[in-house]
Amino acid sequence: MLSDFTITAFATLFVAIGPIDTAIVFGGLTAGVHRPERFRLAWQAVLIAGIVLLGFALFGNRLLGALRVSLDAFRVAGGILLLLQAIQMIFAHPSGLSSLTALERREALEPGDIAIFPLAFPVIAGPAGLTAVVLLMGQAGDPVGSMIVLAAMLLCLLLTYFGMIFTDVLHRVLKATGSNVLARLAGVILATLAVQFIFDGIRGARLVAGA
């Protein structure tokens, strides 16, 4: 059903892109930056990340075909990556597919424009988000399903933008404990979706008798 697929697409992309996590990282990287400059960095980062995600959505499956990688194989590999991301979120581990290493964080704090790195990639359009959008487009099956995925992606990017704009409000409301609780809940949802992607890949590849 379209309603079920719509919920699945939005939930997967929301957790993979992570508007709240992005807002928290944005707040840390832009501490002391004037508000107009924050607005500029936020919309530029979302625009660049959106272009990257759109490119993967439209041409990701063609790239897999050119590499002679089946969609079922990518479902298994992508499901594993998303599952690793979910495990990191559930245990509130500071590292993850879309987070920054200590070296990357030091480079991000150096003078320069941070809209492209690290905000657009890997914070917003990170490996988890890119993997999720390719998997969902492969699962869509028809133009209507594809439009649902693109609409869900756009909505998540808008939420990410507003999250970055109102990062101070989110920080005051959620604090560290609230952010960790939401991350754990999102991690459980993502883990369930990731396992389903793996099951679908195994079933499609007929690796198990009777699948």
MOWO-V470070 format. One record per backbone hydrogen bond with DSSP energy under -1.0 kcal/mol. NH is the residue of the N-H (numbers start at 1). CO is the residue of the C=O. E is the energy in kcal/mol with one decimal. If there is no record, write none. Layout:
nh=[NH | NH]
co=[CO | CO]
e=[E | E]
This chain:
nh=[5 | 6 | 7 | 8 | 9 | 10 | 11 | 12 | 13 | 14 | 15 | 16 | 17 | 18 | 22 | 23 | 24 | 25 | 26 | 27 | 28 | 29 | 30 | 33 | 38 | 39 | 40 | 41 | 42 | 43 | 44 | 45 | 46 | 47 | 48 | 49 | 50 | 51 | 52 | 53 | 54 | 55 | 56 | 57 | 58 | 59 | 60 | 63 | 64 | 65 | 66 | 67 | 68 | 69 | 74 | 75 | 76 | 77 | 78 | 79 | 80 | 81 | 82 | 83 | 84 | 85 | 86 | 87 | 88 | 89 | 90 | 91 | 92 | 93 | 105 | 106 | 107 | 108 | 109 | 119 | 120 | 121 | 123 | 124 | 125 | 126 | 130 | 131 | 132 | 133 | 134 | 135 | 136 | 137 | 138 | 139 | 140 | 146 | 147 | 148 | 149 | 150 | 151 | 152 | 153 | 154 | 155 | 156 | 157 | 158 | 159 | 160 | 161 | 162 | 163 | 164 | 165 | 166 | 167 | 170 | 171 | 172 | 173 | 174 | 175 | 178 | 179 | 180 | 181 | 182 | 183 | 184 | 185 | 186 | 187 | 188 | 189 | 190 | 191 | 192 | 193 | 194 | 195 | 196 | 197 | 198 | 199 | 200 | 201 | 202 | 203 | 204 | 205 | 207 | 211]
co=[1 | 2 | 3 | 4 | 5 | 6 | 7 | 8 | 9 | 10 | 11 | 12 | 13 | 14 | 18 | 19 | 20 | 21 | 22 | 23 | 24 | 25 | 26 | 30 | 34 | 35 | 36 | 37 | 38 | 39 | 40 | 41 | 42 | 43 | 44 | 45 | 46 | 47 | 48 | 49 | 50 | 51 | 52 | 53 | 54 | 55 | 56 | 59 | 60 | 61 | 62 | 63 | 65 | 64 | 70 | 71 | 72 | 73 | 74 | 75 | 76 | 77 | 78 | 79 | 80 | 81 | 82 | 83 | 84 | 85 | 86 | 87 | 89 | 88 | 101 | 102 | 103 | 104 | 105 | 114 | 115 | 116 | 118 | 119 | 120 | 124 | 126 | 127 | 128 | 129 | 130 | 131 | 132 | 133 | 134 | 135 | 136 | 142 | 143 | 144 | 145 | 146 | 147 | 148 | 149 | 150 | 151 | 152 | 153 | 154 | 155 | 156 | 157 | 158 | 159 | 160 | 161 | 162 | 164 | 166 | 167 | 168 | 169 | 170 | 171 | 174 | 175 | 176 | 177 | 178 | 179 | 180 | 181 | 182 | 183 | 184 | 185 | 186 | 187 | 188 | 189 | 190 | 191 | 192 | 193 | 194 | 195 | 196 | 197 | 198 | 199 | 200 | 201 | 202 | 208]
e=[-2.2 | -2.6 | -2.1 | -2.4 | -2.9 | -2.5 | -2.7 | -2.5 | -2.3 | -2.9 | -2.1 | -2.5 | -3.0 | -2.2 | -2.7 | -2.1 | -2.0 | -2.3 | -3.0 | -2.3 | -1.8 | -2.3 | -1.8 | -2.4 | -1.9 | -2.3 | -1.9 | -2.5 | -2.5 | -2.4 | -2.3 | -2.3 | -2.3 | -2.3 | -2.6 | -2.5 | -2.5 | -2.1 | -2.1 | -2.8 | -2.6 | -2.2 | -2.1 | -2.4 | -2.6 | -2.4 | -1.8 | -2.3 | -2.0 | -2.0 | -2.4 | -1.9 | -1.1 | -3.1 | -2.0 | -2.3 | -1.9 | -2.5 | -3.6 | -2.5 | -2.0 | -2.1 | -2.6 | -2.2 | -2.3 | -2.1 | -2.4 | -2.5 | -2.1 | -2.0 | -2.8 | -2.1 | -1.1 | -2.6 | -2.4 | -2.0 | -2.2 | -2.2 | -1.4 | -1.9 | -2.0 | -2.1 | -2.3 | -2.3 | -3.0 | -1.3 | -2.6 | -2.4 | -2.4 | -2.3 | -1.6 | -2.3 | -2.6 | -2.0 | -2.0 | -1.5 | -1.4 | -2.2 | -2.4 | -1.9 | -2.0 | -2.4 | -2.5 | -2.5 | -2.4 | -2.4 | -2.5 | -2.2 | -2.1 | -2.3 | -2.4 | -2.1 | -2.3 | -2.6 | -2.3 | -2.1 | -2.3 | -2.4 | -1.1 | -2.3 | -2.3 | -2.0 | -2.4 | -3.0 | -1.3 | -1.8 | -1.8 | -2.2 | -2.3 | -2.3 | -2.3 | -2.3 | -2.3 | -2.6 | -2.2 | -1.9 | -1.8 | -2.7 | -2.4 | -1.9 | -2.2 | -2.7 | -2.3 | -1.8 | -2.1 | -2.1 | -2.6 | -2.6 | -2.2 | -2.4 | -2.7 | -2.6 | -2.1 | -1.8 | -2.3]
